[in-house]
Every structure is written in structure tokens, then in C-alpha cells.
Amino acid sequence: MLKLATTLILVLSPFLAISQSLISGTVVNEKGKPIIGANVYLDGTYDGASTNEKGKFSFETTEKGSLMLVISALSYETHYEMGTVSYYKNLNIKMREAINELTGVTLTAGSFKAGDNSKVAVLKPLDVVTTAGALGDFVAALQTLPGTSTVSEDGRLFVRGGSAGETQVFIDGLRVFQPFNATANNIPTRGRFSPFLFKGITFSTGGYSAEYGQALSSVLLLNTEDMPKQEKTDISLMSVGGGLGHTEIWGNQSLSFNTSYINLAPYQSLIPANQAARWNKPYESIAGEAVFRSKGEKSIFKLYTGFNHSNLDIEQEDINYEEYVPFQLKNNNLYVNSSYKHFLDNEWTITSGASISSDKNKIGILTDKISTQETAAHLKMKVKKTFSSRFSLNFGAEHFSTNYEDSLTQENGTIFKSALQDNLSGAFSEGDIFFSNKFAIKVGARAEYSQVLKDVTISPRVSLAYKSSNTGQFSLAYGDFYQNPQTNFLKFDTSLKSEKTAHYILNYQYVKDGKTLRAEGYYKKYKNLVKYDTDMALFDSNYTNLGSGYATGMDVFWRDNKSIKNLDYWVSYSYLNTKRDYLNFEAKATPNFAPNHNLSLVTKYWIEDWRSQVGASYTFASGRPYDNPNSSNFLAEKTKSYNNVSVNWAYLISPQKILYVSVNNALGFNNISGYQYANTPDVNGTFNRRSIRPTADTFFFVGFFWTISTDKKSNQLDNL
């Protein structure tokens, strides 16, 4: 019997051997180094093995025919081989490193981000408004970042040698046409938007995405919250007014609103303005915002609306008049923005949206009456397709419509009217390519056509990034940027062309253990800037696009919130060298809004025993150019340096009640933003002048903030 069994085994052994197939090979990375512990298996079976310390694997299987061999390893893209089982012998498999969204390279040249989900955030979500001296205005707080210039009498963003009109603002990707409140001459404006409705901010100081246009220098992108975490009510009582905010949630829908009333009359009665101004009716405004959200299984719809009514009546000193010059202003602004995003199968995303705004002003200067009205709209659709973790494509089209008209009524009844209508269409396409976790590139282009200019522009954009270490990376960016001339030029001459800049940026960023270092060098070249041959832009001026200029410099940013317990601080420094020949300039010169040096230091410290957050900020700007008609040199003299030390204190009366005090320019620096010269010389042939100073050197603010929420913990500390 034993002899028979032995005989059967000897006879059948060749067939048993044929029924078993050996699968073997070696798994290495792109550099040829073995990958240890990779899982190798036949898809749909239990047959498989792991690689050893040399990256080798082998296992037997009884499967036949064509089957997929799957190789997977942590931090690598899954690899697939397709063929017959008998083919899988002595394989040499090279695996590609997987793209890690958390630790991989990211494109950062020219952009500062604030948001929970941004791994390159230099600011926490909206903590910009905790900056001393900002008084809840995130635009004022952004002026503490490098790349911005301190122009204290204006209040808008001046970025890298660009004028305020060269920066555009977008909410959820849609244009905001009048992002700042109307104000009087030499009185700084504020942004129209309250910070608590937004989940994140991206401030691009240059080299921004092809998705955005009509901005020569910069874009500020604001994104509203998708869905709030809880219902709550915020109550504010302030020395300058009050506010009320509320969030209501029902299912997958929510509504948040915020209203405010500001009246500076009580404040001015206690602390009058300086002699350069007399208030007949101090600034007064009522404003409100609301965001409605509806979230579906694969979609989200958001509707944002904001309104603002403001008025003021002031008399200001003017060297060309013996009496103070009266100025009255009434402004009404309405902005509506809706967006819809739908997530399709196979990594397709479609986003559509529209915004519309209406802005009306009634202005009185001396005996003249001026009225302006602008209605503008923005329609946009974009599509994003993620083909893999290494490549995504973003493309779309948009249309802008602007209708502007104004009228000037003089004391004798003479009326002068002007108007402008324009339709501008744009299309863009941009791809993100990640070659590895260390190297990525973004390349795209934008095309625009303006009906009034009858001009087509093409704007190539490219940026790349290389991760030099686990904590540091380098970025490069280049792009062309176009913007239509300002309305107050185009309403008189529609034969002008688009103004243009070219941006060149080199960036280094280091992030580790709560510390962030950014250093960025840049060069901007201006072409086709508008020039005219009169003291101011008039209907009979001669307009050309013969202006040009440049801006170059270095920005440095350092933030540390870990080295010292409870202390968070950042330091910004910018060096700017810029000259341009535009408007009515006699020669190429540095504009009066561009100081060579800007420095900001912002600190925030939490004192546990006092249940208080105390903050301080220091802002320095070197002297700004001004033109002295008593000198033969154009824009050759400079003001003294600007200095401002501001402090604030937030005291938690209880977890949801806060007493807040702040002092802007606490040391009372006597800052001068420029000089106004007489139109005609005196008997000695000298043009007399007066200094342009703020209406008040120091501003005091006191507020009480109360939050009512379901968790009984939330408060407005992060919004102060």
C-alpha cells in the first residue's frame, strides 16, 4: 500500500507543480531604494506577501489567467500591474511617492492666508482683527502685513508701490465693486464688511491666480462660512454705537446676520477734533449683512447681502480759502452676492455665481452739488476637474457690467453730466501639477475683452514651488496683469487702452512649531499708465497711455506663538523702491503714497490671572514724498516719519461677556501725511503751505460684547 502511494505521488508531482505559480519581484522607490513592508497581492484573492528589507517579495498561487497585481505602501501611490499570472516573475516595480496635502509642497508666492484649513496660514482665522489699532477693521489689520504701505489719511490697501485702486476685493470669488465706505478728504475710510461672517482670508500681494483679473497689484479674497457650528447671538455696546448679530440653524440651512449703528457725535462732543476740521454732523452710519446657506448632499448654496447708509457734514481748513470749506456726504450702498457649488461624480466641481451692487453719493462742496451713481454686476462660472492627486484643472468664464453716471450742479444752476457704460468679458484656465511632494507648478492664462476699450488682453501666469526641507520651501511666480483705466478718466476719453503690470516674485517660507518666516523679493513693471496734461482730470484734458513705472523691493514676515507661553506676536518689514510717470507728473518720481520703509510689530498676550488679553502694536513708515512748488525738483522732499503705538485690553467679565478698551496712537505722535500749498504765491513769490494732519491724533474706544450661545462658552474675543 505504501509503495502504491509513493508511486502515485511520483506520477502526479509534475501536475501538482504546474498548478502552483510563483509570483516574485522587487519594489523600489523613484530613487531605486527598496521599499520595506509594501503589500503585494492578486486583486480579488487572498494570495499575497509583503516586501522584506531588500524590497523583495514572493508567494505562490493556484490562480490562472489574467489577474491584476496590486502593490500598495504607505506614502506611495498604489501601483497596478495587469497581465497573466505566469508573467509575474522577477518583477521590478518602481513606486511613485504619493502627494501629501498636509506635508507636501504648496504654492505660496505672493499670498498670505488666514484660515483653519490652510497649512500655509500666517494668520489664524480672522485674528487679524485682534490687532491693536485696527478697531475691528480687517483691512486696517492687513496693513500690518509686509507689502503694504502706511497711508494713514486714506485707509485703503496700497500694495507694493500700487495705488489703492490697483487692489480688488472678492467675496466667494465674486467682485465687490465698492469695498470701502465713502468718506471725506484726508479722513481714513474703513472696509464695509464685518469679520465674523468670514471663515478665511487670502491676501495676494502679487502673482495671483489667472482666475482673477482687473487688478494691477493685489487681490483680497474673502470666503464666507459654509455652515456655522452653533446658534448664537452677539450683542455689542460701544462708545461709538452698537451692534447685533445672530445665527439661526435649521437642518442643513442657516442664516447669519450682523447689524451695526455708528454715530461719532457723542465721542466728538467729549473729544473734539483738531483745528483743521469742524464737525457740523459727525460721521453716522447704519449697516447690515446677512448670509443664508443651504447645504445639500453634494452641493451648497450661499446668498450674501450687505447694505450701508452713511452721512457726514464737516468743514475743513483749506489754505486757498479764508473760511473753512464745507463738505457734506450721503452714501447708500447695496451689495448682493449668490454662489452655488455642486460636486459631481469623477471629481468634477461646478461653481456659478453672481453679484450686483448699487452705490449712490450725494456730495456738497462749497456751493456745488455732486451726485454719482454706479450699478455694477458680475456673472461667473468655473469648472474644476481633479484628474489625480498630481493634476487638477480649473477653468471658467465671467462677465462684468458697469453703468456709471454723475452730475455737477453749480450755484448758478449750470449742470455738467458725464457717464460710462462698459461690458467686460473674461475667460481663464489654470492647471496645478504636482510632480512630487517637493515640486509643483501652477500654469494658466487669462483673456479679457472690454467693450468700451475695444481691446483684447492675454495674461499668462505661472508659479512654481520647491520644498527644500520638511520645514522650508522656495517659490517663484510670474504673471501679466491688466486693468481698465479709472472711471474718472474713461468717462472723458474711451480711446484709452488697458494699463498693465508684469510681476516677478521669489519667495522663501519656513514653518515649524508655531513659527513662520517669509521672505519675498519682487519686481513690478508698469506700462500703458494713464497721463493727462492738466492739474486734475477734466473733460478737456488730453489723455494718453504713455505712462510707465516700476516697483521693486523686499518683504519679510516673522511670527511666533510658541516660544513664550501665552504670547503671540509678528513682525513685518517692507522695503520699497518705486518710481512712475503717470497722471499729471512732470517727470518720473516716487508717488506720495509709497514710503521706502514700513515696519509693524503686533503683540497679543493672555494673562490668565487677570482673565485678560492685552495687545500692542507699533507701526513705522519712513517719510513720504511731496511736491514743493517753491523747489524746481518734482516730488523731491519728504515728510517726517510716521509713528503709531496702539494698545488694547480685553477683559473677560465672564466666559461670554467682554469689556474691551483700546487707544489708537496712545503716545500722541504728531503725524503729518503731507502738505497743501497755496495755488498762488505771496508777494515774496513764495507758495505758503499748511500741514495735512488727522482730525484727531489719538482715538479712544470702549466696548461691551456679550455672546449668548448653546455651549455657554463662545465669545467675541477673536473678533476684537
Secondary structure, 3 states (H helix, E strand, C coil): CHHHHHHHHHHHHHHHHHCCEEEEEEEECCCCCECCCCEEEECCCCCEEECCCCCEEEEEECCCCEEEEEEECCCECCEEEEEEHHHCCCEEEECCECCCCCCCCCCCCCEEEECCCCCCEEECCCHHHHCCCCCCCHHHHHCCCCCECCCCCCCCCCECCCCHHHEEEEECCEEECCCECCCCCCCCCCECCCHHHEEEEEEECCCCCCCCCCCCCEEEEEEECCCCCCCEEEEEEECCEEEEEEEEEECCEEEEEEEEEEECHHHHHHCCCCCCEEEEEEEEEEEEEEEEEEECCCEEEEEEEEEEEEEEEEEECCCCCCCCEEEEEEEEEEEEEEEEEEECHHHEEEEEEEEEEEEEEEEEECCEEEEEEEEEEEEEEEEEEEEECCEEEEEEEEEEEEEEEEEEECCCCCEEEEEEEEEEEEEEEEEEEECCCCEEEEEEEEEEEECCCCEEEEEEEEEEEEECCCCEEEEEEEEEEEECCCHHHHCCCCCCCCEEEEEEEEEEEEEECCEEEEEEEEEEEEEEEEEECCCCCCCCCCEEEEEEEEEEEEEEEEEECCCCCCEEEEEEEEEEEEEEECECCCCCECCCCCCCEEEEEEEEEEECCCCEEEEEEEEEECCCEECCCCCCCCCCEECCCEEEEEEEEEEEEECCEEEEEEEECCCCCCCCCEEEECCCCCCCCCCCEEEECCCCCCEEEEEEEEEEECCCCCCCHHHC
